[in-house]
Amino acid sequence: MNDKAGGDPTKRLSADSVRAELSQWIVEHWNPEMPLAEWRELLADSGWACPTWPICGRSLPAELGRVVTDELKRAVVPGPPEGVGMTLVAPVLLEHGSDELKQRFIRPTVTGQITWCQLFSEPAAGSDLAGLQARATLDDDGWLLTGQKVWSTGAATADFGLLLARTDWDVPKHQGITAFVLPMRQPSVVVRPLRQMNGHSSFNEVFFDEARVPAGHVIGERGGGWQVARTTLAHERRLAAFPAPPSQASGRAWREAIAERTAAAEPHRWYPQRAGRPDLVIAQAQARGVAANPVVRQEIARLIELAWSARWMANRAATARAGQSGPEGSLAKLASSRIAQQAARVHGMIAGAQGLLTGPGSVLGGTIAEILVSVPAISIAGGTDEIQRNIIAERILGLPREPDVSAGVPFREVRAG
Ligand SMILES: Cc1cc2nc3c(=O)[nH]c(=O)nc-3n(C[C@H](O)[C@H](O)[C@H](O)COP(=O)(O)OP(=O)(O)OC[C@H]3O[C@@H](n4cnc5c(N)ncnc54)[C@H](O)[C@@H]3O)c2cc1C
């Protein structure tokens, strides 16, 4: 643990002093030919790895944290790993985890020694996540977990899972859920990759048959899993795309960091196509000689109108809420879904039946075909369009809440799924 000057209110740090201290430290410690793991240990020890955190960090305020991130980028040195461990699990452990869990898991996550997946969705608990039915029961040696999860990105390679399971069936559904750290590498955890209709295999089904979870691996309170889920989902909305490595990156540490990042980003390789690739539309219309067709032009104009108004709406919402996430996120999510659908429609009009082809000679090397079969995912992942409309209706338009037949009823008596 490192709690340097950021934790001491009497010592005032400026952006300049942080920048100067860090750049001096980099000069003294960075060697591009060192192993990545060794560099990450140094970053964690010094507190530059996660400047705003109390563990592997310096408890700096957010604005100085950004100074550190910028300076690491400017110096072209690798930082902590990208992905679920750093963006979801470690922040959740910092907020809800016991001291033992924090000490055990945060540092190896920051150094990239262990990897994570998120085990929330189930076949009958997607929109209604609180209706989940994976079951954890306590015995003398800890918890036994039985059930199934689905859509779990990275589960095939993860060392640990951030998991929600039902531990009490006699209280209303939100109150009987507990969050756990599940060790993935045990025989009673079986991971089966799913094959998507776009040919990629980004997600998995995960089956548990009396899988073991140590007693100390409960995150937060027993029965307090819904609070942990809400924290996780709030961080999930901020998940960013994997950044490209800097063009000047070279040496052993960077080679290892790029290999790690490429593997972690693999499940997301088709996400640009999922968003409909509106950026390709005009060039495609010109290339295929339909840019003067009035019907195509009208549909392109409709797409641009949607994209621009969504951008302006997002800017207005960001200014209004000054960094707080609110129901406006649902407007943005719904807008991105509408834009992707319209973009796919226009690509279909432009390419015609040839847009369905993949392989040699296909339009844009099969990218149009990938768009057409990937776009439906954006209306489902992260909350379906219908769920976003419910949120907009209730929380923005002030319409009556959807009736909830399970409110106040013990989960055992609720017809789940
Ligand atoms: C590409 C992709 C990536 C995903 N990634 C993840 C992930 O990383 N982690 C994860 O945990 N999950 C992930 N999911 C799962 C995703 O969160 C769920 O698929 C989604 O929440 C919908 O749940 P469901 O599939 O069970 O459908 P259901 O909830 O069964 O919904 C079926 C249909 O009923 C409608 N419906 C349901 N409830 C209502 C209601 N109250 N009012 C009106 N209509 C309703 C839905 O809109 C939908 O059309 C992913 C899904 C996809 C497609």
The ligand as an SDF file (V2000), in Angstrom:
LIG
                    3D

 53 58  0  0  0  0  0  0  0  0999 V2000
  -23.6020   -8.5060  -27.5920 C   0  0  0  0  0  0  0  0  0  0  0  0
  -24.0550   -8.7400  -26.1830 C   0  0  0  0  0  0  0  0  0  0  0  0
  -23.1570   -8.5350  -25.1520 C   0  0  0  0  0  0  0  0  0  0  0  0
  -23.5460   -8.7630  -23.8280 C   0  0  0  0  0  0  0  0  0  0  0  0
  -22.6120   -8.5960  -22.8480 N   0  0  0  0  0  0  0  0  0  0  0  0
  -22.9400   -8.9040  -21.5800 C   0  0  0  0  0  0  0  0  0  0  0  0
  -21.9470   -8.8390  -20.5510 C   0  0  0  0  0  0  0  0  0  0  0  0
  -20.7790   -8.5040  -20.8150 O   0  0  0  0  0  0  0  0  0  0  0  0
  -22.2870   -9.1400  -19.2800 N   0  0  0  0  0  0  0  0  0  0  0  0
  -23.5700   -9.5280  -18.9830 C   0  0  0  0  0  0  0  0  0  0  0  0
  -23.8200   -9.8010  -17.7930 O   0  0  0  0  0  0  0  0  0  0  0  0
  -24.5400   -9.6340  -19.9310 N   0  0  0  0  0  0  0  0  0  0  0  0
  -24.2480   -9.3200  -21.2230 C   0  0  0  0  0  0  0  0  0  0  0  0
  -25.2010   -9.4230  -22.2060 N   0  0  0  0  0  0  0  0  0  0  0  0
  -26.5490   -9.8440  -21.8250 C   0  0  0  0  0  0  0  0  0  0  0  0
  -27.5330   -8.6890  -21.9080 C   0  0  0  0  0  0  0  0  0  0  0  0
  -27.3700   -7.8200  -20.8040 O   0  0  0  0  0  0  0  0  0  0  0  0
  -28.9330   -9.2960  -21.9430 C   0  0  0  0  0  0  0  0  0  0  0  0
  -29.0260  -10.0740  -23.1200 O   0  0  0  0  0  0  0  0  0  0  0  0
  -29.9860   -8.2090  -21.9350 C   0  0  0  0  0  0  0  0  0  0  0  0
  -30.0380   -7.5440  -20.7000 O   0  0  0  0  0  0  0  0  0  0  0  0
  -31.3900   -8.7860  -22.2570 C   0  0  0  0  0  0  0  0  0  0  0  0
  -31.6560   -9.8610  -21.4330 O   0  0  0  0  0  0  0  0  0  0  0  0
  -32.1650  -11.2310  -22.0680 P   0  0  0  0  0  0  0  0  0  0  0  0
  -31.2970  -11.5920  -23.2110 O   0  0  0  0  0  0  0  0  0  0  0  0
  -32.3260  -12.1940  -20.9480 O   0  0  0  0  0  0  0  0  0  0  0  0
  -33.5990  -10.8830  -22.6640 O   0  0  0  0  0  0  0  0  0  0  0  0
  -34.9360  -10.7540  -21.8330 P   0  0  0  0  0  0  0  0  0  0  0  0
  -34.7270   -9.9300  -20.6270 O   0  0  0  0  0  0  0  0  0  0  0  0
  -35.5220  -12.1140  -21.6450 O   0  0  0  0  0  0  0  0  0  0  0  0
  -35.8090   -9.9400  -22.8440 O   0  0  0  0  0  0  0  0  0  0  0  0
  -36.5080  -10.5610  -23.9610 C   0  0  0  0  0  0  0  0  0  0  0  0
  -37.3330   -9.4860  -24.6500 C   0  0  0  0  0  0  0  0  0  0  0  0
  -38.3230   -8.9840  -23.7170 O   0  0  0  0  0  0  0  0  0  0  0  0
  -38.2190   -7.5830  -23.5860 C   0  0  0  0  0  0  0  0  0  0  0  0
  -38.4870   -7.2080  -22.1830 N   0  0  0  0  0  0  0  0  0  0  0  0
  -37.9940   -7.7880  -21.0600 C   0  0  0  0  0  0  0  0  0  0  0  0
  -38.4290   -7.1520  -19.9640 N   0  0  0  0  0  0  0  0  0  0  0  0
  -39.2080   -6.1270  -20.3940 C   0  0  0  0  0  0  0  0  0  0  0  0
  -39.9390   -5.1050  -19.7370 C   0  0  0  0  0  0  0  0  0  0  0  0
  -39.9370   -5.0010  -18.4110 N   0  0  0  0  0  0  0  0  0  0  0  0
  -40.6140   -4.2180  -20.5100 N   0  0  0  0  0  0  0  0  0  0  0  0
  -40.6180   -4.2990  -21.8770 C   0  0  0  0  0  0  0  0  0  0  0  0
  -39.9540   -5.2630  -22.5590 N   0  0  0  0  0  0  0  0  0  0  0  0
  -39.2490   -6.1660  -21.8290 C   0  0  0  0  0  0  0  0  0  0  0  0
  -36.7720   -7.2650  -23.9370 C   0  0  0  0  0  0  0  0  0  0  0  0
  -36.6470   -5.9320  -24.3880 O   0  0  0  0  0  0  0  0  0  0  0  0
  -36.4890   -8.2710  -25.0580 C   0  0  0  0  0  0  0  0  0  0  0  0
  -36.9750   -7.7790  -26.2820 O   0  0  0  0  0  0  0  0  0  0  0  0
  -24.8540   -9.1930  -23.5370 C   0  0  0  0  0  0  0  0  0  0  0  0
  -25.7760   -9.3780  -24.5880 C   0  0  0  0  0  0  0  0  0  0  0  0
  -25.3800   -9.1650  -25.9020 C   0  0  0  0  0  0  0  0  0  0  0  0
  -26.3830   -9.3900  -27.0200 C   0  0  0  0  0  0  0  0  0  0  0  0
  1  2  1  0
  2  3  1  0
  2 52  2  0
  3  4  2  0
  4  5  1  0
  4 50  1  0
  5  6  2  0
  6  7  1  0
  6 13  1  0
  7  8  2  0
  7  9  1  0
  9 10  1  0
 10 11  2  0
 10 12  1  0
 12 13  2  0
 13 14  1  0
 14 15  1  0
 14 50  1  0
 15 16  1  0
 16 17  1  0
 16 18  1  0
 18 19  1  0
 18 20  1  0
 20 21  1  0
 20 22  1  0
 22 23  1  0
 23 24  1  0
 24 25  2  0
 24 26  1  0
 24 27  1  0
 27 28  1  0
 28 29  2  0
 28 30  1  0
 28 31  1  0
 31 32  1  0
 32 33  1  0
 33 34  1  0
 33 48  1  0
 34 35  1  0
 35 36  1  0
 35 46  1  0
 36 37  1  0
 36 45  1  0
 37 38  2  0
 38 39  1  0
 39 40  1  0
 39 45  2  0
 40 41  1  0
 40 42  2  0
 42 43  1  0
 43 44  2  0
 44 45  1  0
 46 47  1  0
 46 48  1  0
 48 49  1  0
 50 51  2  0
 51 52  1  0
 52 53  1  0
M  END
$$$$
